[in-house]
Amino acid sequence: MNIKNILFISLLAFTPLAVADLPTVVENLNPKPPRIVVENGPSRLMLVDGPPALIDIPATRLSFVVNTDWTVFRDGNNQGWYILDGETWLYSNLLSSGDWRATADLPRDFLTLQVNSDWPQVARALPPRKPADQPLPIVISYEPTELIVVEGEMQFETIGGGGLQYVSNTERDLFYFDGRYYYLAAGRWFATKDVKRKWYAVKQLPKVFAEIPEGHPRGRVLTAVPGTPAAVEAAREAARPQRTVVVSGEGDDIKVPWIGEPTFTPIEGTPLRRGENTPFQVIQHNNFFYLCHGGAWYSSSRPDGSWDAAREVPEAIYTIPATDPAFNVTFVKLDAFDDSSGRAAYVATSGYYSRYYDGSKMVYGTGWYYPGYHRGYAYWRYPWTYGHHGPWGAYYPYNYHSSETYDVTRRESDWQWDLDGGKRKVYRYGPQHNVVGGDYVLPSSDKPGAGSEY
């Protein structure tokens, strides 16, 4: 190894990354609120990624909805909808209706699925039986939605002496001040005078929110209150770059899955095109292809590789707008490249992980909705800004903000199950917290029972 290579590696290993005081302000984030639903009693949320995508199940009159986490069927005979809820069944004549009832009366075509090894969760729930208790109501939405569950009528408790109150009988960050309700979701504040009516984005949060004590049960929201020490610290933490070093040849093992032949769609306002039938982030610039993968850039003359560490990244990539699902790749840049060794260093900042600085605080997600992709039995989605919750109320991404694929052609032994058996997760791949990658191999066919050997 020559002196130049040693120097390059030493710099990568020992030179501390320069940390900006605050992240770059991100423009064109979507400030509009999602649909916000308040329920005064236990309820559940079913998000469908746009209009339901129905796939016919051979040898039956049943169809399956691929673009939701839930297990949902439609019967072609009675046009009814059936949800497998744990090991019991719910029925309604309208999918979007909240009028779901437990049923033990299923179409005979479910017996076909009972003996089909592709549907083991159906077999476990047959013969059908009604649950001992009434099922919890389900809020079903085809758009980004926040569900606020309040246990009965709202109960208010005062915080400090400024008149701010919070709703104590909900886990969500719901407040009341000066005749308005305030709600925090993904680092953004929304307000309304009536929770059953329209919500609006808050342009200027009342100063009383900054008076919430840090040790208070709602003190967690301080990271989303502009000007507070918690908000400043959150922004400084997000400004810390993450460095990834790639050695020439490491990209040979990256296999980008495509459904059929690679197809690309234009990225508005740029000369670029984005791969649309792959969960990986592949960008075409002129006759070359660039893959953003695991916080690094790779390039190839072919959309399916082989891939190698990118020696340069086209400037056009950094013009991708926030309205495009590939926006997060604009936060990954080439930091150094050594010609003789082929080593490259890339730096990713918080935007790559869907955490953005709006000028006063950190928020999660761009606020724009990116429809997922489905073809046949394969489906994945892009991370959602709204709709799922975790332990961090302010802006940190949650486990459900990841691209998950549901493939009903796989055999039971290949499936991974939730503890409640309610979902059929196969493998997570694509943007997990907006970091792409994974070892998933697409089936050779989108027909049930075909291409299930991997």
C-alpha positions as CSV (number, residue, x, y, z in Angstrom):
1,M,0.0,0.0,0.0
2,N,1.5,3.4,-1.0
3,I,1.7,6.5,1.2
4,K,-1.2,8.1,-0.5
5,N,-3.5,5.2,0.3
6,I,-2.3,5.2,4.0
7,L,-3.0,8.9,4.3
8,F,-6.5,8.5,2.8
9,I,-7.4,5.7,5.2
10,S,-5.9,7.5,8.1
11,L,-8.0,10.6,7.4
12,L,-11.1,8.5,7.2
13,A,-10.4,6.8,10.5
14,F,-9.1,9.6,12.6
15,T,-10.3,13.0,11.2
16,P,-13.4,14.1,13.2
17,L,-16.3,15.1,11.0
18,A,-17.1,18.7,10.9
19,V,-20.4,19.3,12.7
20,A,-22.6,22.2,11.7
21,D,-24.3,24.0,14.5
22,L,-27.7,23.4,12.8
23,P,-28.8,21.4,9.8
24,T,-29.5,23.1,6.5
25,V,-33.0,24.5,6.3
26,V,-35.2,22.3,4.0
27,E,-37.5,24.1,1.7
28,N,-40.8,22.9,0.2
29,L,-41.8,20.6,3.0
30,N,-45.6,20.1,2.9
31,P,-47.2,22.0,5.9
32,K,-50.7,20.7,5.2
33,P,-52.2,18.5,8.0
34,P,-53.2,14.9,7.3
35,R,-56.7,13.7,8.0
36,I,-57.0,13.8,11.8
37,V,-59.6,11.6,13.4
38,V,-60.5,11.8,17.1
39,E,-62.4,8.9,18.6
40,N,-63.8,8.8,22.2
41,G,-63.1,5.1,22.8
42,P,-60.8,2.3,21.8
43,S,-60.3,2.3,18.0
44,R,-57.9,1.0,15.5
45,L,-56.5,2.5,12.3
46,M,-56.3,0.7,9.0
47,L,-54.3,2.6,6.3
48,V,-54.7,1.5,2.7
49,D,-52.0,2.9,0.4
50,G,-54.4,4.6,-1.9
51,P,-57.5,2.9,-3.4
52,P,-57.4,-0.8,-2.6
53,A,-55.4,-2.9,-5.0
54,L,-57.3,-6.1,-5.5
55,I,-55.5,-9.2,-6.8
56,D,-57.6,-12.2,-7.8
57,I,-56.8,-15.5,-6.1
58,P,-57.0,-18.4,-8.6
59,A,-59.6,-21.1,-8.3
60,T,-61.7,-18.8,-6.1
61,R,-64.0,-15.8,-6.5
62,L,-61.9,-14.1,-3.8
63,S,-59.6,-11.1,-4.2
64,F,-56.8,-9.9,-1.8
65,V,-55.9,-6.3,-1.0
66,V,-52.1,-6.1,-1.3
67,N,-51.6,-2.4,-0.4
68,T,-52.4,-2.6,3.3
69,D,-50.8,-4.1,6.4
70,W,-54.1,-5.8,7.2
71,T,-55.3,-9.1,5.8
72,V,-58.3,-8.1,3.7
73,F,-60.4,-10.1,1.2
74,R,-63.3,-9.4,-1.1
75,D,-65.8,-11.9,-2.3
76,G,-66.8,-11.7,-5.9
77,N,-70.1,-13.4,-5.3
78,N,-71.7,-11.2,-2.6
79,Q,-69.3,-8.2,-3.1
80,G,-68.6,-8.3,0.6
81,W,-65.4,-7.5,2.4
82,Y,-63.7,-9.7,5.0
83,I,-60.9,-8.9,7.5
84,L,-58.9,-11.6,9.2
85,D,-58.6,-10.0,12.7
86,G,-56.3,-12.2,14.6
87,E,-58.0,-15.6,14.3
88,T,-61.5,-14.3,13.9
89,W,-63.3,-12.7,11.0
90,L,-65.0,-9.3,10.4
91,Y,-67.5,-8.5,7.6
92,S,-68.8,-5.4,6.0
93,N,-70.4,-4.6,2.6
94,L,-68.2,-1.4,2.3
95,L,-64.4,-1.5,3.0
96,S,-64.2,2.2,4.0
97,S,-67.2,1.9,6.3
98,G,-66.7,1.6,10.1
99,D,-69.7,-0.8,10.2
100,W,-67.7,-4.0,10.7
101,R,-69.2,-6.9,12.6
102,A,-67.8,-10.3,13.6
103,T,-69.0,-13.2,11.5
104,A,-68.8,-16.9,11.4
105,D,-70.4,-17.1,8.0
106,L,-67.7,-17.2,5.3
107,P,-67.9,-18.0,1.6
108,R,-67.0,-21.5,0.7
109,D,-64.0,-20.3,-1.3
110,F,-62.1,-19.8,1.9
111,L,-62.0,-23.5,2.3
112,T,-59.8,-23.6,-0.8
113,L,-57.4,-21.3,0.9
114,Q,-57.5,-23.5,4.0
115,V,-55.8,-26.3,2.2
116,N,-53.4,-24.0,0.3
117,S,-50.1,-23.7,2.0
118,D,-49.8,-20.1,0.8
119,W,-52.5,-19.1,3.3
120,P,-51.6,-20.7,6.7
121,Q,-53.2,-17.9,8.7
122,V,-56.5,-18.5,7.0
123,A,-56.3,-22.2,8.0
124,R,-55.7,-21.3,11.6
125,A,-58.9,-19.2,11.6
126,L,-61.1,-21.9,10.2
127,P,-63.7,-23.1,11.0
128,P,-64.7,-19.5,11.6
129,R,-65.8,-18.5,15.1
130,K,-67.1,-15.3,16.7
131,P,-64.9,-13.7,19.3
132,A,-66.0,-13.6,22.9
133,D,-65.8,-9.8,22.9
134,Q,-67.0,-7.3,20.3
135,P,-64.1,-6.3,18.0
136,L,-62.7,-2.8,18.4
137,P,-64.0,-0.3,15.8
138,I,-61.7,0.3,12.8
139,V,-61.0,3.6,11.2
140,I,-60.2,2.9,7.5
141,S,-58.5,5.5,5.4
142,Y,-57.0,5.7,1.9
143,E,-54.9,8.8,2.7
144,P,-52.4,9.8,5.4
145,T,-54.3,9.8,8.7
146,E,-53.6,10.4,12.3
147,L,-55.9,8.6,14.8
148,I,-56.3,10.2,18.3
149,V,-57.9,7.8,20.7
150,V,-59.4,9.5,23.8
151,E,-60.7,7.3,26.6
152,G,-64.1,8.7,27.0
153,E,-64.8,12.4,27.2
154,M,-61.7,14.6,27.2
155,Q,-60.1,15.3,30.6
156,F,-58.0,18.3,30.9
157,E,-55.1,19.1,33.2
158,T,-53.3,22.4,33.5
159,I,-49.6,22.9,32.8
160,G,-48.1,25.8,34.7
161,G,-49.8,29.2,35.1
162,G,-50.1,30.3,31.5
163,G,-53.4,28.6,30.9
164,L,-52.1,25.7,28.8
165,Q,-53.9,22.4,29.3
166,Y,-53.3,18.9,27.9
167,V,-55.7,16.1,27.4
168,S,-54.7,13.6,30.0
169,N,-56.8,10.6,28.9
170,T,-55.0,10.1,25.6
171,E,-51.5,8.9,24.7
172,R,-51.3,11.5,21.9
173,D,-49.9,14.9,22.3
174,L,-53.2,16.9,22.3
175,F,-53.4,20.3,24.0
176,Y,-55.9,23.0,24.6
177,F,-55.1,26.7,24.8
178,D,-57.1,29.9,24.3
179,G,-60.1,28.3,22.6
180,R,-58.1,26.0,20.3
181,Y,-56.8,22.4,20.3
182,Y,-53.2,21.8,19.4
183,Y,-51.9,18.5,18.2
184,L,-48.3,17.4,17.5
185,A,-47.6,14.8,14.8
186,A,-44.2,14.0,13.2
187,G,-42.8,17.2,14.6
188,R,-45.5,19.4,13.2
189,W,-48.2,21.3,15.1
190,F,-51.8,21.5,13.9
191,A,-54.7,23.4,15.5
192,T,-58.5,23.6,15.4
193,K,-61.4,25.0,17.4
194,D,-63.4,21.8,17.0
195,V,-61.7,18.4,16.8
196,K,-64.5,17.1,14.6
197,R,-63.8,19.8,12.0
198,K,-60.9,20.9,9.8
199,W,-57.4,21.2,11.2
200,Y,-54.9,23.8,10.2
201,A,-51.1,24.1,10.3
202,V,-49.8,26.3,13.1
203,K,-47.7,29.1,11.8
204,Q,-46.6,30.4,15.2
205,L,-46.9,28.3,18.3
206,P,-48.0,30.2,21.4
207,K,-45.1,30.9,23.7
208,V,-46.8,29.2,26.6
209,F,-45.7,25.8,25.1
210,A,-42.1,26.7,25.9
211,E,-43.1,26.8,29.6
212,I,-43.8,23.0,29.8
213,P,-41.5,21.6,32.4
214,E,-38.9,19.1,31.0
215,G,-40.0,16.4,33.5
216,H,-43.7,16.8,32.7
217,P,-45.5,13.8,31.1
218,R,-45.8,15.9,28.0
219,G,-42.3,17.4,28.3
220,R,-41.3,15.2,25.3
221,V,-42.9,17.8,23.0
222,L,-40.3,20.4,23.8
223,T,-38.1,19.0,21.0
224,A,-40.8,20.4,18.7
225,V,-41.3,23.7,20.4
226,P,-39.1,26.3,18.6
227,G,-36.5,28.0,20.7
228,T,-36.4,25.6,23.6
229,P,-33.1,24.0,24.6
230,A,-34.6,20.6,23.7
231,A,-35.4,21.7,20.2
232,V,-32.0,23.2,19.7
233,E,-30.3,20.1,20.9
234,A,-32.4,17.9,18.7
235,A,-31.4,20.0,15.7
236,R,-27.7,19.9,16.6
237,E,-27.9,16.2,17.0
238,A,-29.4,15.9,13.6
239,A,-26.6,18.0,12.1
240,R,-24.1,15.3,12.9
241,P,-23.0,13.6,9.6
242,Q,-22.7,9.9,9.2
243,R,-19.8,8.7,7.1
244,T,-19.7,5.5,5.0
245,V,-16.5,4.2,3.4
246,V,-16.8,1.9,0.3
247,V,-13.9,0.0,-1.2
248,S,-14.0,-0.6,-5.0
249,G,-15.6,-3.9,-5.7
250,E,-17.8,-3.9,-2.6
251,G,-20.8,-3.1,-4.8
252,D,-20.5,-6.4,-6.7
253,D,-22.7,-8.1,-4.1
254,I,-25.5,-5.6,-4.4
255,K,-28.4,-7.1,-6.2
256,V,-31.1,-4.6,-7.2
257,P,-34.5,-6.4,-7.5
258,W,-36.7,-5.3,-10.4
259,I,-40.2,-6.5,-11.1
260,G,-39.9,-7.3,-14.8
261,E,-37.6,-5.2,-17.0
262,P,-36.4,-2.0,-15.4
263,T,-38.7,1.0,-16.0
264,F,-38.1,4.6,-15.1
265,T,-40.3,7.6,-14.5
266,P,-39.2,11.3,-14.9
267,I,-38.4,13.3,-11.8
268,E,-40.3,16.5,-12.2
269,G,-38.1,19.6,-12.7
270,T,-34.9,17.6,-13.3
271,P,-33.3,15.8,-16.3
272,L,-33.3,12.6,-14.1
273,R,-35.4,9.5,-14.1
274,R,-36.2,7.3,-11.1
275,G,-36.5,3.5,-11.1
276,E,-40.2,2.8,-10.4
277,N,-40.4,-1.0,-10.3
278,T,-37.7,-1.5,-7.7
279,P,-37.7,-0.7,-4.0
280,F,-34.1,0.5,-4.3
281,Q,-33.3,4.1,-5.1
282,V,-31.9,4.0,-8.6
283,I,-31.5,7.2,-10.5
284,Q,-30.8,7.5,-14.3
285,H,-28.7,10.4,-15.5
286,N,-28.1,10.4,-19.2
287,N,-26.9,6.9,-20.0
288,F,-25.6,6.1,-16.5
289,F,-27.3,4.8,-13.4
290,Y,-26.7,5.8,-9.8
291,L,-27.7,3.7,-6.8
292,C,-28.0,5.3,-3.3
293,H,-27.6,2.4,-0.9
294,G,-26.8,2.4,2.8
295,G,-25.6,5.9,2.9
296,A,-23.3,5.6,-0.2
297,W,-23.4,6.1,-3.9
298,Y,-22.8,3.4,-6.5
299,S,-22.8,3.7,-10.3
300,S,-23.2,1.4,-13.3
301,S,-23.7,1.5,-17.0
302,R,-26.7,-0.9,-16.5
303,P,-29.8,-0.5,-14.2
304,D,-29.2,-4.0,-12.8
305,G,-25.5,-3.5,-12.1
306,S,-22.8,-4.6,-11.5
307,W,-22.3,-1.6,-9.1
308,D,-19.1,0.1,-8.0
309,A,-18.3,3.0,-5.8
310,A,-19.3,6.2,-7.6
311,R,-16.4,8.5,-8.4
312,E,-18.7,11.4,-8.8
313,V,-22.4,12.2,-8.3
314,P,-24.2,14.3,-10.9
315,E,-25.1,17.8,-9.6
316,A,-28.6,17.3,-11.1
317,I,-29.3,14.7,-8.4
318,Y,-29.2,17.4,-5.8
319,T,-32.1,19.2,-7.5
320,I,-34.6,16.4,-6.8
321,P,-37.6,18.1,-5.1
322,A,-39.2,17.2,-1.8
323,T,-42.3,16.1,-3.7
324,D,-40.4,13.1,-5.1
325,P,-39.8,10.0,-3.0
326,A,-36.1,10.0,-3.9
327,F,-35.7,13.4,-2.2
328,N,-33.8,11.8,0.7
329,V,-30.9,10.8,-1.5
330,T,-30.0,14.5,-1.9
331,F,-28.6,14.3,1.6
332,V,-25.9,11.8,0.7
333,K,-22.7,13.3,-0.9
334,L,-19.3,12.1,-2.0
335,D,-16.7,13.4,0.5
336,A,-13.5,11.9,-0.8
337,F,-12.3,9.5,-3.5
338,D,-8.8,8.0,-3.9
339,D,-8.1,7.0,-7.5
340,S,-5.2,4.6,-6.7
341,S,-7.1,2.5,-4.1
342,G,-10.6,3.0,-5.3
343,R,-11.8,3.9,-1.8
344,A,-14.6,6.4,-1.5
345,A,-16.1,8.1,1.5
346,Y,-19.7,9.4,1.5
347,V,-21.4,11.6,4.1
348,A,-25.1,11.4,4.9
349,T,-26.9,14.0,7.0
350,S,-30.3,13.7,8.7
351,G,-32.4,14.2,5.6
352,Y,-31.3,10.8,4.4
353,Y,-33.2,9.3,7.3
354,S,-36.3,11.5,6.7
355,R,-35.4,14.0,9.5
356,Y,-35.6,17.5,8.3
357,Y,-35.0,21.0,9.7
358,D,-37.7,23.4,8.9
359,G,-35.9,26.5,10.2
360,S,-37.0,26.3,13.8
361,K,-37.3,22.6,14.7
362,M,-36.8,19.1,13.4
363,V,-39.7,17.3,11.7
364,Y,-40.1,13.7,10.4
365,G,-40.9,13.1,6.8
366,T,-41.5,15.7,4.1
367,G,-45.2,15.8,4.7
368,W,-45.8,14.7,1.0
369,Y,-47.6,11.5,0.3
370,Y,-45.8,9.1,-2.1
371,P,-48.0,6.3,-3.4
372,G,-46.5,2.8,-3.0
373,Y,-45.9,0.4,-5.9
374,H,-47.7,-2.8,-6.5
375,R,-47.7,-5.3,-9.4
376,G,-49.2,-8.7,-9.1
377,Y,-48.6,-10.0,-5.6
378,A,-45.6,-7.8,-4.9
379,Y,-46.0,-4.5,-3.0
380,W,-43.9,-2.0,-1.2
381,R,-44.5,1.5,0.1
382,Y,-42.4,4.5,0.8
383,P,-42.0,5.8,4.4
384,W,-45.2,7.6,5.6
385,T,-45.0,10.9,7.5
386,Y,-48.2,10.2,9.3
387,G,-50.2,7.3,10.5
388,H,-48.1,5.3,12.9
389,H,-46.7,6.1,16.3
390,G,-43.7,5.1,18.5
391,P,-42.2,6.2,21.8
392,W,-40.9,9.5,20.4
393,G,-43.6,12.1,19.9
394,A,-41.5,14.8,18.2
395,Y,-39.7,13.8,15.1
396,Y,-37.9,10.5,15.4
397,P,-38.8,7.8,12.8
398,Y,-40.8,4.9,14.0
399,N,-40.5,1.2,13.1
400,Y,-43.6,1.3,11.0
401,H,-42.1,4.1,8.8
402,S,-40.4,1.5,6.6
403,S,-41.0,-0.1,3.3
404,E,-42.5,-3.6,3.8
405,T,-43.3,-6.1,1.2
406,Y,-46.2,-8.6,1.3
407,D,-45.8,-11.4,-1.2
408,V,-48.5,-14.1,-1.0
409,T,-46.6,-16.4,-3.4
410,R,-44.1,-17.4,-0.6
411,R,-44.3,-20.7,1.2
412,E,-45.2,-20.7,4.9
413,S,-41.6,-21.6,6.0
414,D,-40.4,-18.4,4.4
415,W,-42.8,-16.1,6.1
416,Q,-42.2,-14.0,9.2
417,W,-45.2,-13.4,11.5
418,D,-46.2,-10.8,13.9
419,L,-46.9,-12.1,17.4
420,D,-50.6,-11.6,16.9
421,G,-50.6,-13.4,13.5
422,G,-52.4,-10.4,12.0
423,K,-49.8,-9.5,9.4
424,R,-48.0,-11.4,6.8
425,K,-44.6,-9.7,6.7
426,V,-42.1,-11.4,4.4
427,Y,-39.0,-9.4,4.4
428,R,-38.4,-5.7,5.0
429,Y,-36.5,-4.2,2.1
430,G,-36.4,-0.9,0.4
431,P,-36.2,2.3,2.5
432,Q,-36.1,1.3,6.2
433,H,-36.1,4.7,7.9
434,N,-35.2,5.7,4.3
435,V,-32.0,3.6,4.2
436,V,-32.4,1.3,1.2
437,G,-31.0,-2.2,1.0
438,G,-31.7,-5.8,1.8
439,D,-31.4,-9.3,0.6
440,Y,-34.9,-9.8,-0.7
441,V,-35.1,-11.7,-4.0
442,L,-38.2,-11.1,-6.1
443,P,-40.1,-14.2,-7.3
444,S,-39.6,-15.2,-10.9
445,S,-43.3,-14.8,-11.6
446,D,-46.1,-12.8,-10.0
447,K,-48.5,-15.8,-10.4
448,P,-49.4,-17.6,-7.2
449,G,-47.4,-20.8,-6.7
450,A,-44.8,-19.9,-9.3
451,G,-41.3,-18.8,-8.6
452,S,-41.5,-19.7,-4.9
453,E,-38.1,-21.4,-4.9
454,Y,-35.4,-19.0,-3.9
